[in-house]
Amino acid sequence: MIINRITSYWDKQSKIWREEKEEAWSQPETANWLNFFEEILLDPKLGGKSILEIGTASGYFGNIMTKAGFAVTAIDLSPNMINEAKQVSDALNLTVDYHVMDAQNLAFDDDKFDLVFTRLLTWTIPDLFKCYSEIFRVLKPGGMFINFDGDFGATVFSQEGHERYPKEIMEEANAIKSNLDISKHSRPERDLYLLDKVGFIDLKTDNEVHNKIYSKPEEEGGLFMLSGVKPMR
């Protein structure tokens, strides 16, 4: 099954991912991410502090959101990633509620979270409509969804910029990507279509915020940010 292949892919790179994110704590982008989440928490339209991060990897964003003041639940498909994340949070003396879980089958009650956050997750989801439907389900009415990702369908991942990762890891990323439906579509247009179909409103895209966080020129290619709201009943 493709989901087992994806799990193995992330398991194999968990230690490298943790090392890279530990180094990021001393970089300016970490302070910028902290400001980003602090501003979201101050948004009067946000109904509370409960947040679900899907695809937490080694817990970098889960810990930043905790420092920003959120009550964080974080999940990942990879048991190895969750193990690394728990160790990182323990070392930082921060509390994050971690679970090994499939984004397509969230084991949470309906209407549970004020915010759901993902970054670099949705390009590896086999059934993105099901994933977005699950996110919609677990959000409270009025809750917000934020997703950072890229249009990677036509991209060939290489070791350039990923020198720590073995060649076979990058080859596996390309092989997995080529077998996923989302890679056949233009993004974020496809995401907007699916999110609207699920029932999200106030859908917005931002192609600049990610570059601002990393202090990159606006014209340089980066990740898009999608946001949407679950309507009030």
C-alpha positions as CSV (number, residue, x, y, z in Angstrom):
1,M,0.0,0.0,0.0
2,I,1.2,3.5,-0.8
3,I,0.5,4.7,2.7
4,N,3.1,2.1,4.1
5,R,5.6,3.3,1.5
6,I,5.1,6.9,2.6
7,T,5.4,6.0,6.3
8,S,8.7,4.2,5.6
9,Y,10.0,7.2,3.6
10,W,9.5,9.5,6.5
11,D,10.8,7.0,9.1
12,K,14.1,6.7,7.2
13,Q,14.8,10.5,7.4
14,S,13.6,11.2,11.0
15,K,17.1,11.7,12.5
16,I,18.3,14.0,9.7
17,W,15.1,16.0,9.9
18,R,15.5,16.5,13.6
19,E,19.2,17.6,13.2
20,E,18.2,20.2,10.6
21,K,15.4,21.6,12.7
22,E,17.5,21.7,15.8
23,E,19.9,23.9,13.9
24,A,17.0,26.1,12.8
25,W,16.3,27.1,16.4
26,S,19.2,29.5,16.2
27,Q,18.2,31.0,12.9
28,P,16.0,34.1,12.4
29,E,13.2,32.2,10.8
30,T,12.3,30.6,14.1
31,A,11.7,34.0,15.7
32,N,9.7,34.9,12.5
33,W,7.6,31.8,12.8
34,L,7.0,32.5,16.5
35,N,5.7,36.0,15.6
36,F,3.5,34.5,12.9
37,F,1.8,32.2,15.3
38,E,1.6,34.9,18.0
39,E,-0.3,37.1,15.6
40,I,-2.7,34.4,14.7
41,L,-3.4,33.8,18.4
42,L,-4.3,37.5,18.7
43,D,-6.7,37.3,15.8
44,P,-10.2,38.1,17.3
45,K,-11.8,35.7,14.7
46,L,-9.9,32.8,16.3
47,G,-12.2,31.2,18.9
48,G,-9.6,29.6,21.2
49,K,-6.1,28.2,21.6
50,S,-6.5,24.5,20.6
51,I,-4.4,23.7,17.6
52,L,-3.8,20.5,15.6
53,E,-0.6,20.2,13.6
54,I,-0.8,17.4,11.0
55,G,2.6,16.2,9.8
56,T,4.7,17.5,12.7
57,A,7.8,15.5,11.8
58,S,10.4,16.2,14.6
59,G,8.1,18.7,16.3
60,Y,9.7,22.0,15.2
61,F,6.4,23.8,14.6
62,G,4.6,22.1,17.4
63,N,7.1,23.4,19.9
64,I,7.0,26.9,18.3
65,M,3.2,27.0,18.5
66,T,3.4,25.9,22.2
67,K,5.8,28.8,22.9
68,A,3.4,31.1,21.1
69,G,0.7,30.1,23.6
70,F,-1.3,27.5,21.8
71,A,-2.5,24.2,23.3
72,V,-0.9,21.9,20.7
73,T,-1.9,18.4,19.6
74,A,0.5,17.1,16.9
75,I,0.4,14.0,14.7
76,D,2.6,12.3,12.2
77,L,2.3,9.1,10.1
78,S,5.8,8.2,11.0
79,P,6.5,6.5,14.4
80,N,10.1,7.4,14.2
81,M,9.3,11.1,13.6
82,I,7.0,11.1,16.7
83,N,9.7,9.5,18.8
84,E,12.2,12.3,17.7
85,A,9.5,14.9,18.4
86,K,8.9,13.7,21.9
87,Q,12.6,13.9,22.7
88,V,12.9,17.4,21.3
89,S,9.9,18.6,23.4
90,D,11.3,16.9,26.5
91,A,14.6,18.7,26.0
92,L,12.9,22.0,25.6
93,N,10.6,21.3,28.6
94,L,7.5,21.9,26.5
95,T,4.3,20.0,26.4
96,V,2.9,18.8,23.1
97,D,0.3,16.0,22.8
98,Y,1.8,13.7,20.2
99,H,0.1,10.9,18.3
100,V,1.0,8.5,15.4
101,M,-1.9,9.0,13.0
102,D,-2.9,9.1,9.4
103,A,-4.1,12.5,8.2
104,Q,-6.8,10.7,6.1
105,N,-8.3,9.1,9.2
106,L,-8.1,11.5,12.2
107,A,-9.0,9.8,15.5
108,F,-10.5,12.9,17.0
109,D,-14.0,14.0,17.8
110,D,-15.9,16.4,15.6
111,D,-15.6,20.1,16.3
112,K,-12.5,19.8,18.5
113,F,-9.9,22.3,17.3
114,D,-9.8,26.0,16.8
115,L,-7.0,25.8,14.2
116,V,-5.4,23.1,12.0
117,F,-1.9,23.8,10.6
118,T,0.1,21.9,8.1
119,R,3.4,22.5,6.2
120,L,4.9,20.3,3.5
121,L,2.3,17.6,4.2
122,T,-0.3,17.6,1.5
123,W,2.0,16.8,-1.4
124,T,2.4,13.3,0.1
125,I,-1.3,12.6,0.8
126,P,-2.9,9.8,-1.4
127,D,-6.5,11.0,-1.0
128,L,-6.4,14.8,-0.5
129,F,-10.2,15.2,-0.6
130,K,-10.5,12.7,2.3
131,C,-7.7,14.5,4.2
132,Y,-9.4,17.9,3.8
133,S,-12.7,16.4,4.8
134,E,-11.2,15.1,8.0
135,I,-9.7,18.5,8.8
136,F,-13.0,20.1,8.2
137,R,-14.7,17.6,10.5
138,V,-12.4,18.1,13.5
139,L,-12.4,21.9,13.3
140,K,-14.9,23.8,15.4
141,P,-17.4,26.0,13.6
142,G,-15.5,29.2,12.8
143,G,-12.2,27.3,13.1
144,M,-9.3,28.1,10.7
145,F,-7.2,25.9,8.5
146,I,-3.7,27.0,7.4
147,N,-1.6,25.0,4.9
148,F,1.9,25.7,3.5
149,D,2.9,23.6,0.5
150,G,4.3,23.8,-3.0
151,D,3.3,22.8,-6.5
152,F,5.7,19.9,-6.7
153,G,4.0,17.8,-9.4
154,A,6.4,18.7,-12.2
155,T,9.4,19.1,-9.9
156,V,12.2,16.6,-9.8
157,F,13.7,16.5,-6.3
158,S,17.5,16.4,-6.2
159,Q,20.2,16.4,-3.5
160,E,20.9,20.1,-4.3
161,G,19.9,21.8,-1.1
162,H,19.3,18.4,0.5
163,E,22.9,17.2,0.7
164,R,22.5,15.4,4.0
165,Y,19.9,13.1,2.5
166,P,21.0,9.9,0.8
167,K,20.4,9.7,-2.9
168,E,17.9,6.9,-2.5
169,I,15.8,9.1,-0.2
170,M,15.4,11.7,-2.9
171,E,14.7,9.0,-5.5
172,E,12.0,7.6,-3.3
173,A,10.4,11.1,-2.9
174,N,10.2,11.4,-6.6
175,A,8.8,7.9,-7.0
176,I,6.1,8.5,-4.3
177,K,5.2,11.8,-5.7
178,S,4.7,10.4,-9.2
179,N,2.1,7.9,-7.9
180,L,-0.1,10.5,-6.1
181,D,-3.1,12.1,-7.7
182,I,-2.3,15.6,-6.4
183,S,0.9,15.6,-8.5
184,K,-1.2,15.6,-11.7
185,H,-2.9,18.9,-10.8
186,S,-1.8,22.5,-10.7
187,R,-1.6,23.9,-7.2
188,P,-3.0,25.7,-5.2
189,E,-5.8,25.7,-7.7
190,R,-6.6,22.1,-7.1
191,D,-6.5,22.6,-3.3
192,L,-8.9,25.5,-3.6
193,Y,-11.3,23.4,-5.6
194,L,-11.2,20.5,-3.0
195,L,-11.5,22.8,0.0
196,D,-14.5,24.5,-1.5
197,K,-16.1,21.2,-2.3
198,V,-15.5,20.1,1.4
199,G,-17.3,23.2,2.6
200,F,-14.6,25.7,3.6
201,I,-15.3,29.4,3.1
202,D,-13.1,32.6,3.1
203,L,-10.5,30.7,1.1
204,K,-7.3,32.7,0.5
205,T,-3.9,32.1,-1.0
206,D,-0.7,34.0,-0.2
207,N,2.5,33.5,-2.2
208,E,4.6,36.0,-0.2
209,V,4.3,35.2,3.5
210,H,6.6,32.1,3.4
211,N,9.4,34.1,1.7
212,K,9.0,36.9,4.2
213,I,9.5,34.5,7.1
214,Y,12.7,33.2,5.5
215,S,13.8,36.7,4.4
216,K,13.8,35.7,0.7
217,P,13.0,38.0,-2.2
218,E,9.3,38.0,-3.1
219,E,10.1,37.0,-6.7
220,E,11.9,33.8,-5.6
221,G,9.8,30.7,-5.7
222,G,8.5,29.5,-2.4
223,L,5.7,27.8,-0.7
224,F,2.1,29.0,-1.0
225,M,-0.1,29.5,2.0
226,L,-3.7,28.4,1.9
227,S,-6.2,29.4,4.5
228,G,-9.9,28.7,5.0
229,V,-12.6,28.8,7.6
230,K,-15.2,26.2,8.7
231,P,-18.6,28.1,8.6
232,M,-20.6,28.7,11.7
233,R,-23.7,26.6,11.9
